[in-house]
Amino acid sequence: MVIAVVYFVVALTAAVVFGRTLDRQLQGPRLRAAWDGLTAEARCTGVRTEEITDVEGVPMVLSHPTLEFRTPDGRTVRFEELQAQLDVKQGGFVTVYYGEHEPESATARPPSFVPRHVRTLVTGVGGAFALVTAVVLAGVL
């Protein structure tokens, strides 16, 4: 029984740590702050293309548009979108999301379920797995 409790505590801690780490790698805090903030229409002032090779050796071309928008207080903000693959040409317009107090962290990536809830999902699934495994261990040992 003690082994099952120790396993549960260690596994639950690992699930929480993994959920927080994955959330940071997917830029969850920045995206949630932007999605919960304001929106604006941004104009594409340029597009930088980058040729890369994926893990299977297939060449790919990524485009990173430079977007510019104006905040309600009249400040002009310019940023390069690295997260979302947008199909926007120079001079085109897209909707951007940004935090009221941090417009430099804007994104053109539309709100989506996984980045918004990845920490909760990973911690919940890991915790459920830890609990089921601990109960089985307690019954077996």
FINU-105272 format. One line per field, with one value per residue: residue in one letter; x negated, y negated, z negated of N, C-alpha, C, O, CB in turn; residue number from 0. Coordinates in steps of 0.05 Angstrom, whole numbers. Glycine has a CB too. Layout:
BEGIN
code (A;...)
n.x (X;...)
n.y (Y;...)
n.z (Z;...)
ca.x (X;...)
ca.y (Y;...)
ca.z (Z;...)
c.x (X;...)
c.y (Y;...)
c.z (Z;...)
o.x (X;...)
o.y (Y;...)
o.z (Z;...)
cb.x (X;...)
cb.y (Y;...)
cb.z (Z;...)
pos (NUM;...)
***
This chain:
BEGIN
code (M;V;I;A;V;V;Y;F;V;V;A;L;T;A;A;V;V;F;G;R;T;L;D;R;Q;L;Q;G;P;R;L;R;A;A;W;D;G;L;T;A;E;A;R;C;T;G;V;R;T;E;E;I;T;D;V;E;G;V;P;M;V;L;S;H;P;T;L;E;F;R;T;P;D;G;R;T;V;R;F;E;E;L;Q;A;Q;L;D;V;K;Q;G;G;F;V;T;V;Y;Y;G;E;H;E;P;E;S;A;T;A;R;P;P;S;F;V;P;R;H;V;R;T;L;V;T;G;V;G;G;A;F;A;L;V;T;A;V;V;L;A;G;V;L)
n.x (-16;-39;-77;-44;-20;-65;-81;-36;-40;-89;-80;-37;-60;-98;-63;-40;-86;-103;-58;-60;-110;-102;-61;-88;-126;-92;-77;-34;-18;-28;4;55;61;61;107;147;149;150;173;150;146;95;44;7;-60;-103;-134;-172;-208;-227;-268;-265;-282;-244;-238;-237;-267;-243;-238;-214;-176;-171;-131;-135;-98;-105;-70;-29;4;51;60;116;101;71;19;-29;-42;-88;-102;-132;-100;-109;-86;-36;-16;-2;39;27;17;-30;-6;43;97;105;135;111;92;83;54;80;43;-4;-17;-59;-65;-31;10;28;51;109;155;152;169;131;78;98;117;79;46;83;107;64;46;93;103;55;58;105;86;45;74;106;66;41;82;87;35;38;76;50;1)
n.y (24;-25;-32;-40;-89;-123;-117;-141;-195;-210;-202;-236;-285;-286;-289;-340;-373;-361;-379;-434;-447;-433;-469;-518;-511;-510;-562;-576;-613;-664;-663;-655;-703;-739;-722;-731;-785;-843;-856;-872;-900;-883;-904;-874;-885;-863;-802;-749;-696;-628;-574;-508;-442;-387;-335;-288;-298;-327;-384;-448;-509;-564;-619;-683;-732;-804;-842;-900;-941;-986;-1008;-1023;-1069;-1096;-1079;-1050;-985;-936;-871;-806;-750;-687;-640;-624;-599;-639;-658;-709;-766;-818;-880;-861;-847;-822;-793;-808;-787;-812;-826;-875;-905;-890;-896;-882;-828;-805;-762;-729;-683;-645;-635;-572;-506;-468;-495;-530;-498;-459;-449;-434;-390;-353;-347;-327;-278;-251;-249;-218;-170;-158;-150;-105;-67;-66;-45;6;25;25;64;109;113)
n.z (0;-15;24;68;55;54;107;132;114;136;191;200;189;230;274;267;270;323;352;341;364;418;430;426;468;512;512;481;436;459;505;483;454;496;526;489;487;526;594;661;727;768;813;864;872;896;918;896;921;908;918;899;875;860;808;836;880;920;960;939;943;903;885;856;836;828;785;773;728;696;631;586;558;595;605;648;665;684;708;719;742;718;702;727;790;838;893;921;960;975;954;944;896;829;771;706;641;576;512;466;436;458;516;551;550;587;628;689;690;687;632;599;576;554;542;504;462;450;405;365;389;396;343;319;348;337;281;274;297;262;214;227;237;187;155;178;166;110;102;123;96)
ca.x (0;-57;-89;-23;-17;-89;-79;-16;-50;-111;-68;-21;-79;-109;-42;-38;-110;-102;-37;-70;-131;-90;-47;-108;-137;-72;-72;-7;-12;-28;27;80;63;69;134;165;146;164;167;146;140;67;36;-18;-79;-124;-134;-199;-205;-249;-268;-275;-279;-231;-252;-238;-283;-226;-241;-189;-180;-154;-129;-131;-90;-108;-43;-29;31;52;76;136;89;56;-8;-33;-57;-97;-114;-133;-85;-125;-71;-15;-22;19;39;32;-3;-38;16;68;105;112;142;91;101;61;61;83;19;-28;-11;-82;-62;-8;9;49;61;136;158;157;173;107;60;112;122;60;37;104;111;41;47;116;99;33;68;122;69;30;93;113;42;36;102;79;12;47;89;31;-20)
ca.y (0;-49;-35;-51;-118;-136;-118;-160;-221;-216;-203;-260;-307;-286;-299;-369;-385;-357;-396;-462;-450;-433;-494;-539;-507;-518;-590;-579;-637;-687;-661;-659;-731;-753;-715;-742;-814;-858;-849;-894;-893;-889;-904;-860;-904;-848;-773;-737;-667;-613;-547;-489;-414;-374;-312;-267;-307;-340;-413;-463;-538;-577;-648;-697;-760;-825;-855;-925;-950;-1010;-1004;-1044;-1094;-1108;-1069;-1032;-961;-920;-846;-785;-727;-663;-617;-616;-600;-655;-662;-737;-779;-845;-899;-848;-851;-799;-800;-800;-786;-821;-834;-904;-917;-879;-892;-871;-799;-799;-739;-727;-655;-646;-619;-543;-491;-454;-513;-543;-479;-437;-443;-420;-363;-335;-341;-310;-251;-239;-244;-194;-147;-153;-139;-78;-50;-63;-27;33;33;30;90;130;115)
ca.z (0;-17;50;86;48;63;136;139;109;155;218;202;191;257;293;263;282;352;362;340;384;445;433;432;495;532;507;471;421;477;523;467;448;521;533;469;488;547;622;679;754;774;841;870;884;909;913;897;926;897;928;879;881;837;796;856;902;941;959;935;943;884;889;831;843;809;782;759;720;679;606;582;549;617;608;670;657;707;699;739;733;722;694;745;818;849;921;925;977;967;958;935;869;813;743;687;613;559;484;464;425;471;545;565;550;603;646;708;687;675;607;603;551;542;528;482;441;450;378;351;401;389;314;314;358;321;254;276;302;236;195;235;233;158;145;187;150;83;103;130;75)
c.x (-17;-69;-69;-20;-41;-89;-59;-26;-71;-99;-51;-38;-91;-89;-39;-62;-110;-81;-46;-92;-121;-75;-65;-120;-118;-64;-44;-1;-10;-3;53;83;72;98;155;166;163;157;164;142;111;62;10;-37;-102;-122;-162;-194;-231;-246;-280;-271;-266;-247;-255;-255;-268;-230;-214;-196;-160;-154;-122;-124;-97;-82;-45;0;29;70;96;124;71;28;-9;-51;-63;-110;-114;-119;-101;-109;-51;-24;2;16;46;9;-9;-15;42;73;112;120;120;103;78;72;61;58;-6;-22;-34;-80;-38;-12;32;61;89;137;164;157;148;88;72;114;102;51;58;108;89;41;70;113;77;42;87;107;55;49;100;90;37;57;95;55;20;61;71;11;-7)
c.y (-25;-54;-48;-81;-133;-139;-140;-189;-229;-219;-228;-285;-309;-296;-329;-383;-384;-376;-425;-467;-451;-459;-517;-536;-514;-547;-595;-604;-662;-687;-666;-689;-747;-747;-727;-773;-826;-847;-874;-883;-902;-887;-890;-879;-890;-819;-762;-707;-653;-584;-529;-461;-401;-349;-289;-274;-321;-370;-427;-493;-550;-607;-661;-726;-780;-841;-880;-933;-973;-1003;-1027;-1071;-1107;-1098;-1049;-1009;-945;-894;-826;-760;-702;-638;-607;-618;-614;-657;-691;-749;-807;-865;-887;-853;-825;-810;-791;-803;-795;-829;-864;-918;-908;-875;-881;-841;-790;-774;-740;-699;-656;-628;-590;-529;-481;-474;-526;-524;-457;-429;-426;-392;-344;-327;-322;-281;-237;-232;-220;-169;-139;-140;-110;-59;-46;-44;2;42;40;57;113;135;120)
c.z (0;10;70;80;58;93;145;136;130;183;221;204;219;277;291;276;312;364;362;361;412;450;440;460;517;529;497;455;440;495;507;461;473;528;514;470;510;575;638;707;760;804;844;884;898;902;917;901;916;907;907;889;856;828;816;880;925;938;956;936;923;889;862;838;820;809;766;753;701;655;603;572;570;621;631;661;682;697;722;728;739;717;715;774;831;879;927;942;966;974;949;905;855;785;725;659;596;531;482;454;439;501;561;567;566;619;665;707;674;650;614;576;538;529;503;458;438;422;363;362;394;360;307;323;343;293;254;280;276;216;202;230;204;146;153;171;122;81;107;107;49)
o.x (-11;-73;-77;-17;-38;-95;-65;-22;-71;-106;-51;-32;-94;-96;-36;-59;-117;-86;-41;-92;-129;-76;-59;-124;-126;-45;-31;19;7;10;71;105;87;113;177;181;187;139;174;134;104;74;-8;-31;-119;-109;-174;-180;-253;-225;-303;-258;-277;-267;-273;-256;-280;-226;-194;-219;-136;-174;-104;-142;-96;-73;-62;17;7;92;94;136;58;15;9;-73;-46;-126;-99;-127;-105;-116;-51;-39;23;-6;69;-14;6;-5;62;55;124;113;110;122;55;95;45;51;-28;-22;-30;-94;-25;-35;53;80;91;122;180;145;143;81;59;113;108;48;51;112;94;37;67;119;79;34;85;112;53;41;100;94;30;50;98;54;9;58;75;5;-21)
o.y (-45;-76;-64;-97;-155;-160;-155;-206;-251;-237;-240;-304;-331;-310;-343;-403;-403;-388;-440;-488;-468;-469;-533;-556;-524;-556;-615;-617;-678;-707;-680;-699;-765;-766;-732;-786;-820;-831;-896;-860;-925;-871;-894;-889;-903;-812;-766;-694;-664;-572;-534;-456;-404;-342;-272;-259;-326;-381;-419;-501;-546;-618;-651;-742;-773;-851;-882;-932;-979;-993;-1047;-1092;-1127;-1107;-1032;-1014;-940;-896;-828;-751;-695;-616;-583;-636;-602;-657;-697;-742;-817;-865;-902;-862;-807;-832;-768;-818;-787;-836;-878;-940;-918;-852;-871;-829;-770;-766;-751;-693;-667;-609;-584;-539;-485;-469;-533;-534;-437;-405;-407;-373;-321;-304;-304;-262;-213;-211;-203;-148;-115;-122;-93;-37;-24;-28;20;66;59;72;135;157;123)
o.z (14;19;86;99;69;104;163;154;141;198;242;219;230;296;311;290;326;385;382;374;428;473;457;474;538;543;505;461;436;499;517;462;471;535;522;456;513;578;631;711;756;818;828;906;910;882;938;886;916;905;898;910;834;841;813;899;946;917;968;930;926;897;848;844;797;829;748;770;690;658;616;577;565;639;634;650;699;678;741;706;763;726;721;781;836;890;935;938;949;997;947;891;867;777;727;654;600;528;495;464;432;510;583;584;560;624;659;723;652;648;632;557;514;505;484;435;424;416;349;347;386;353;291;308;336;283;236;267;270;202;184;220;196;129;137;162;110;61;96;100;29)
cb.x (19;-78;-98;3;-13;-115;-70;9;-62;-131;-51;-2;-102;-118;-16;-36;-136;-96;-12;-80;-151;-72;-31;-130;-146;-48;-78;-1;-34;-53;28;79;35;51;137;158;118;156;190;121;160;48;35;-14;-90;-152;-113;-215;-201;-249;-283;-260;-306;-202;-239;-210;-298;-196;-256;-176;-175;-164;-108;-157;-61;-133;-24;-43;47;62;57;157;72;55;-17;-45;-42;-116;-98;-163;-57;-149;-56;10;-26;18;59;33;8;-64;18;67;128;89;169;66;111;48;41;106;18;-37;-2;-108;-59;-2;10;39;41;157;180;137;192;93;50;140;149;36;30;131;112;14;49;141;92;10;83;143;49;19;118;122;18;38;130;72;-9;66;111;16;-37)
cb.y (0;-44;-7;-37;-121;-121;-90;-157;-224;-193;-178;-263;-304;-257;-285;-376;-372;-328;-394;-469;-426;-409;-500;-539;-478;-499;-606;-556;-642;-687;-634;-643;-742;-744;-685;-733;-821;-888;-831;-912;-907;-870;-933;-834;-922;-859;-758;-743;-661;-613;-544;-493;-400;-367;-303;-259;-284;-332;-423;-456;-550;-571;-656;-696;-761;-844;-835;-947;-927;-1035;-1002;-1035;-1089;-1137;-1055;-1046;-944;-936;-834;-778;-725;-664;-623;-634;-571;-683;-642;-752;-781;-854;-907;-818;-871;-779;-787;-818;-757;-846;-822;-910;-912;-853;-918;-880;-789;-823;-713;-734;-638;-637;-631;-531;-468;-439;-534;-553;-468;-444;-469;-436;-366;-348;-367;-322;-252;-258;-268;-198;-152;-179;-156;-77;-63;-91;-35;33;10;8;90;124;90)
cb.z (-24;-38;61;82;18;53;147;122;81;155;223;178;170;265;286;233;270;359;345;312;381;448;407;411;498;529;532;453;400;495;536;441;438;544;534;441;492;545;634;670;774;758;853;887;862;901;932;871;956;865;956;852;889;843;771;864;913;938;984;907;972;855;911;812;849;816;769;777;708;694;582;562;523;613;582;695;636;726;675;747;746;704;669;741;830;837;936;897;1006;980;986;940;867;811;735;689;605;572;464;445;395;458;556;552;521;622;629;737;670;696;589;623;555;563;546;490;444;468;363;353;432;397;298;327;388;320;243;299;324;225;194;265;247;144;156;217;149;73;124;156;73)
pos (0;1;2;3;4;5;6;7;8;9;10;11;12;13;14;15;16;17;18;19;20;21;22;23;24;25;26;27;28;29;30;31;32;33;34;35;36;37;38;39;40;41;42;43;44;45;46;47;48;49;50;51;52;53;54;55;56;57;58;59;60;61;62;63;64;65;66;67;68;69;70;71;72;73;74;75;76;77;78;79;80;81;82;83;84;85;86;87;88;89;90;91;92;93;94;95;96;97;98;99;100;101;102;103;104;105;106;107;108;109;110;111;112;113;114;115;116;117;118;119;120;121;122;123;124;125;126;127;128;129;130;131;132;133;134;135;136;137;138;139;140)
***
